Amino acid sequence: MPLLSRRDFIKRTLAAGLASGLVLFGLEKTAGGATITPRGTFYDLTKCDGCQGLKVPRCVSACREENNFKFPRPAEQIEYYWPQKKKEDWQDKRDLTTRLTPYNWTFVQHVQVKHDGRVLDVFIPRRCMHCDNPPCANLCPFGAQSKTPEGPVIINPNLCLGGAKCRDVCPWGIPARQAGVGLYMKLAPRYVGGGVMYKCDLCYHRIKEGKIPACVEACPRGAIVFGDKEEMREQARKRAREIGGYIYGDKENGGTSTFYVSPVSFAKIHEQLMMQKNRQPNPEAPGFPGMPEGVGNFLDSVNGIAGALLAAPLAGAFAAGYAAYRTIKGGEDHGG
């Protein structure tokens, strides 16, 4: 019998738990049993100019308007939870559009990079990469995250306890936490959890209706393209060949559904992003991701394998229990 690779071993071990998650979200197949084609996104950074002249880029404004109904609405009084004396509360920064927050799921970074003897302005729209084998979803012990057949990785706000394990294992630290909301408020707000994690879900509610994400629709320069994942990958490769450029997202974290093409190397872009981050008042604060090249997937590590083996049965049981509860109550997940 041939030996299994570590990735195959993880996938087989997680199958039962993840299957429960898919049933929870009703994603295993369409009503007619048709196969669902994964979607992807292609960002052409030669076309993005950050919507110069506007206070907020159109993709950011469109995302905020479209997904406002999913944003957190915390309790008026938020307690610290034991044993920590901290909380992540973004209520007074709801209008912040220059980093990722629970109220801002995409933003545009701007760097200047020296290339071929001149300085180029590069604008990079940022949000969840929607990875092929997402550690965030596979390691959540409560099954609060799931990789959908269409491609988006989504968070169920009714299951999330805000433990932030998803952010810890994300190479870009994408998910943002808001305290004072979610399941932990109903269980033991002073002792359990820290809130709910929020991030881009690629306007999943629109995708299910056959529409495209709001950010894609709003881009005035056609810098964001959305469609069949493999077609997006090929478009990115073709564009990179045309300009002698570089691709990001094809291999990072084991592969993603998001492909960037830039005329300058992402190593240079990442260097500039890190310099910007280090100039922030709190450089360690999440929400301002870099673009490290060739970053590996945590699930391919020994700790990742162990974590996946522990998380899968817990996630499956928790998700199954919640699915039963929803069936009894006849409810729907808000924002799912």
Secondary structure, DSSP 4 states (H G I P E B T S, - for coil): -PPPPHHHHHHHHHHHHHHHHHHHHT-SS-TT-PPPPPEEEEEETTT----TTSSS-HHHHHHHHHHGGGS----SS----TT-------GGGTT--SS-BTTB--EEEEEEEEETTEEEEEEEEE----BSS-HHHHT-TT--EEE-TTS-EEE-TTT-----HHHHH-TT---EEESS-STHHHH-TTTS---EEE----SHHHHTTT---HHHHH-TT--EEEEEHHHHHHHHHHHHHHHT-EEESSSGGG-BSEEEEESS-HHHHHHHHHHHHHTSSSTT-SS-----TTPPPGGGSHHHHHHHHHHHHHHHHHHHHHHHHHHHHT---TT-
